[in-house]
Amino acid sequence: MEQQPLWQQVDLIGRDRLLESKILPRIRSSEKRFALKGDAGMGKTALMQWCAAHTPNSLLISGASTYAQIVKEIADAWQVEADSPKLPDLEKAILAQTGRTIYIDGLHKAQPKLLALLKILAERHRVCGAILAGIKLKEELKQLLWGVETLTLPRLDKPNALRLAEKVCLAYGSKASAKDVAAASQGIPGKIVSFAAAGEVARNEVLLKSEEIDIAPMFLVAGGAIVLFRLIG
């Protein structure tokens, strides 16, 4: 039995408002295109999976796959009738289709040849994707994203980070403390998953309140030293 993706087990905690106000209206529209943008570990893949699962006639592909792999994947998913299984015939059959939705996870990883194909497909289908923040985009990708609204993923706030940590730790049967995991994650969902899966949080990743250094004695020592120096002077 195929295991459910983690987001189906723990929900997309902290992304409720984004899903309801930004993503769902665009999914329900057959014309609106959008791109998700965020740092590593912000949950772009999970959101792409969620979008594909909630969009009729949609397909999720990885921008890191080879051009040939993606063409065959699209052809299989759409069940196109090609003259032969050769790549040129599959491309021709794919380009004859209309009215579908394609989601690309890791769109920034796509090679120029794939971006050129996606640019044509975007004229006949709805093409959306997820890109990594802070990197220089290829010129072909800039052209593909021209006029496309970009939704930036923020870090989770503390309450949502803790809620997600509790659910992920439970899903993994993790030995790590959910509070430690949430504190060390800095609001990055990917770190929450990583720490929970490892079952521990590195000591330098989180400073527990019980381990905080009490600086009051240091002030007392410093104050005493000042008085002593004055007396000596």
Buried (B, 14 or more C-beta within 10 A) or exposed (E): EEEEEBBEEBBBBBBEEBBEEBBEEBBEEEEEBBBBBBBEBBBBBBBBBBBBEEBEEBBBBBBBBEBEEBBBBBBEBBEBEBEEEEBEBBBEBBBEBEEBBBBBBBBBBBBEBBBBBBBEBBEBBBBBBBBBBEEEBBEBBEEBBEEBEEBEBEBBEEEBBBBBBBBBBEBBEBEBBBBBBBBBBBBBBBBBBBBBBBEBBEEEBBEEEEEEEEEEEEEEEEEEEEEEEEEEE
